[in-house]
Amino acid sequence: MHSPSSQSEISNRKVDHLTMAGESQTHSQLRDERFFYEPLLSAHPTKINKSFSFGLWNFDFPLWVSSMTGGADHARTINSRLAAAAEEFSLGMGLGSLRPLLDNRQARADFDVKHLMPSRPLFGNLGIAQLEELLEQQEKQKILDLIGELKLDGLIIHVNPLQEWFQPQGDRFKHPPLETIERFLENTTLPVIVKEVGHGMGPRSLEALMRLKLLAIEFGAFGGTNFSLLETKRGSSANGFVYVGHTASEMVGFVRDIQKTHPHLPTKHFIISGGIKDVLTGFSLTQKLPQSLMGMANSVLEPARSGERELSNYLKDLKEQYALAEAFLQVTGV
């Protein structure tokens, strides 16, 4: 709540306005064409008015902390900060890959953070290659046991054929990922999310996933952290393959077209991730897919590395920006 300005503050502000007016000119080509700006229809917001459902959980701020690399230095500290913030701000969160824990629980404490966010969704994360291998070895229960041991609420399956291909000693898929996902979903009630890792997915893959009994599909679209490009930094040669894929905006269009063409498909939630670095981008896209969340990874990781206060302030700022957008902006094309 702002306190009333004093006469001296008002005077100083007017001097600033005069001094800076020349430096504050905008150019029409920079206008953000994603929105209608409606300044007359709302008071200044005190909170976000719309609520968002996601499975068994309600969100008053539609942010999902997307999965990041697991088992790295400081993972325990960062995961703990993120989990505590998820509880404070009523968010959801995906952990980094659980692969290090499949046969060795040495790094278990890095992932054991459910007690810090008891009322919020916390999902484990496993690559499609590990899933395929465990199913072939008839060790599906190993995954379910690990999920239960960490008291997680579900599993994210990340699909990454290009990353694995260009990764030194990367895994090779024996079966199409869709077949592996279908096999895993047999005889399980575990909530499952499927995501890509920086390239997104085309309409045929999205439609195939929309037909399955999944809780949600996460985009992992082109425009955010691209794990194929990351592998080139580690010495592989991915050439132009790092630039193929689909943006989050493009994928929203795919989903909307599929929903129109196939109105009887099972209802799905979507986590719109991949290049969501600011609230306006997230707001513009979540408004086009009802009950979707915006997913952020690296953008949230940076303040989490800095400290609890920095992370809390960052999330407060995001939440205030979303409320402001909800109050005064209307997304074009909705």
N, C-alpha and C positions, 0 to 999 in steps of 0.2 A: 504494500500500500504506500503510495507516494504521499509525503507530507506536503502541505501547501508551500509554495515558493515564497521566499522573502522578497522585499522590494529590491534589495541589492542583487539577488540571484536573477531576478527578472531583467534588471538593467544589464547585468553581465551577459545574459543569454542574448539579448537584443544586439549587443556589440558583437558577439560571436556570429550571429546570423548575418550581420552586415559584412563582417570581415570574410566569412567563408562562403558567401552566396556565389561569388564568382568561381569558386573551386568546386561547387556542388551542382554543376550543370549536368543533366543527363542527355543521352542521345536516343532518339526514337528506335534505332536498330537494336538497342540493348533491352528493350521492353520484354518482359517475361510473358509470352503469349499463351502460356498454359492456363491462365486464370482470367476471370472477370473479377474486377475489384469493386466491391459493393460497400462503400463507407457509411451508408445511412441505415443499415438494417440491423445493427447490433450495438450493444454497449461494449465497453472493454471487458474481455472475458476474465472470469475468476477461475475457471476450470474448463476442461474439455467436456462438452455436453454429451457427445455420442459414446456409447459403450460398445465394446467389440467382444464377441464370443469366439472362443477357440477351444473346441472340445469341451472339457468339463470346466474350463476356466473363463473368467471374464477379465477383460483388459479395459482400463479407463484411459490408457495411453497405448496405442497399437505398435509397440516396439518389441521385436524379438532380437536378442543378442545371439547372432549367428555363430556357428561353430568355428573355432580357431584351432591351430595346431596344438595337440596335446603332448605332454611329456617333456616340454622344453624347460629351460631354466626359468625360475620364478613362476612356473605354471600354477603352483599351489597358491601363492599370494594373489595372483591375478584372478584365478577362478574364484577364490574366496571373496575378493572385492566385488566381482561381478555378481556372484550369487547373492550377497548381502544387498546389493543395489537392486537386484531383481525383486527381492522381497519388499524392499522399501517403496519401490515405484510400481509394483504390481506388473512386472514384465515376465517374459519367458526367456529361456536360455538353452542353447545347445553347447555341449562340451566338445572339446577336441577329440580326435580319434581315440577310441578305447583299445586300439590294437596292442599297445604295450602291456595291457593287463590280461590279455587272453591266456597267456601261459606263465605270467610272472606278475605277482601283485606288489612288486617293490615300489611302484609309483602310485599305488592306490590312493594315498593321501592327497595327491594332486587333483583327484577327481571326486573325492568324498566331501561334497559341499552341500548335499541336499538338506542337511540340518540347518543351513543358513537361509534357505528359501523354502520352508516347509509347505507354504500355501501356494507356491507357484510352480509352473511346469518346467522340469529340468530333464532334458533328453540326452542320452548317450549318442555316440556317433561312430559308425563303422563303415569301412569301404566295401564296395560291392565285391572286390576281389577276395577279401577275407570272408565275406558272407558265402560266396560261391565255394570256397575251400572247405569251410566248416560244414556246409550242407552236403558236400560230396563225401566228407568223412563221417557223416551222420552225427555231427556234434552241435546241432542247433541248440541243444540244452545248455551248452557252455555259454552262449550269448545270453540266454534267458537268466541263467544263474548270476552272471555278472551284473545284469540290469537289476536283479533283485537285491544283490549284495550292496550295491550303491544306492538302493532305494530310488532309482530313477523312474520317471513317469512314462518313458517310451524310448524309441530308438530312431535315430536319423540314419538313413543309408545314403552315403554319398557315392555318386556315379561319376567316374573319372577316366574314361577310356583313353583320352588323349594324354592326360597327365601320366598315366601308367606307361603308355607307349614310349614317351620321351624321357621318362625317369630312368636313370641308370639302375639296372637290376630291377626295373619295374615289373609288376605282375602282368600276366597275360590271361585274358578272359577266355574260358573254354565255351561259355554259353552267352547268349545275349543277356544283358543285365535285366531286361524285362522278365525273362524266364526265371532268373534267380530270385528276383523280388517276389514273383508269384509263388514260387516254392516256399519261400520264407513265410509268406502270409498264410499258408495253409495251416489250419488247426492252431492259430494263435489269436488271442484277443489283444495283444500288445499294440498300443498306438504307435503307428509308424509314419515317418515323414521321409520323403525321397527328395534329394537335392543334387544339383550339379555343382561344379567347383570353379566357375569362372567363365564358362562358355554359354551357359543357358541351355535351352532345349527348343527344338523346332516343334511345329504343330502336331506331327504324327506321334512323337514321343510324349508330348503333353496329353494328347487325347488318350493314349494307351494308359498312362498313369491315372487319368481322371476316371477310368473305368474300374480301377482297383479299389479295394477296401483300405484306403489310406486315410490317415487323419488329415494330412496336408501335403502339399507339394511346395518345396522351396526352390526359387528360381536359380540362385547362384549365377546370375546373368553376366553377360559380357559387360565390362565397365568397372568391375570391382577387382578384388584380388584374383588373378588368373594363375592357377597352379601349373598350367603348362608353361606359361612364361616364366614362372618361378623356377621350373626345372632347367630352362635355358640358362638362368643365372648360375646354376650349379654345374654347368658344363655340357648339357645336351644340345642338340641342334634340332629345334622344332620348326625352323623355317617359317613359312606363312601360316602354319596351322594355329599358331598362337592368336591369330586374328580372326578366326572363324567363330561363329556363334551368334547369339541373339541378345539384344539389350533388354532390360527390364520393361521398358515401354513397349517394345515390339512383342514381348511375351504376354503382356497384359492384353494386347490386341488379339493375339492367338487365342487366349483363353476365352475372351468375350465372344469371338467368332465361333469357337467350339460350343460354348454354352447356348448360343442362338441356334446353331445347326442341330445340336443334340440336347434338347431341353430336359430329357429324362435321365441324363447321367447322374450318378450319385453326387450329392453335395460334397464339396471339398473346401477346405481352407487353403489359403495360399500365403506363403511368406515371400514378399517381394524383396529380393536381395540382389546385390550386384550393382555397384555404383551408386548406392543410396548413401550419399555423403552429407546430405542436408535435409532439413524437415520439409522444405517446399517440394523437393523431388518425391520424397516419401508420401507426402500428403496428396500430391497430384495423382499418384498411381493407386494408393489405397482407396481413394474415393471412387475409382473406376471398377474396383473389384470388391463388392460388399463382403464384410467380415474377413478381410485380408489384413495382414500385419506387414509392417516394413521391417526388413532385416538389416542390421548393421553389424559389422565385424571389426574391421580395422579402425573405423571412426570411433568406436567405443573403447577399443583396446588402448589407444594412445592415452586418454585420461585415466584409464584403469592402471596403467603403468606408473602414472605420476602420483597417485594416492587416492585414498577414500574420499577426501574432501573435493579433490578435483573431479573425480567421477560423479559425485553427487551434484556438484554445481553444473557440470556438463548436462546431466540428465534433466535437471530442473529447467535449464535453458531450453533444451529440446522440447520439453513438455509445454512450456509457456509459448514457444513458437508455434507448436501445433494448435494450441487453443486460439492463438491470434489468427492463424490461417483459417481455422474453422469459422471464426466469427466474421471475417471480412472478405474471404476469397471463395469464389465458386469455380470449380474446375470446368474448363471448356470441354465440350464433347461428351458430357455426362447426361 
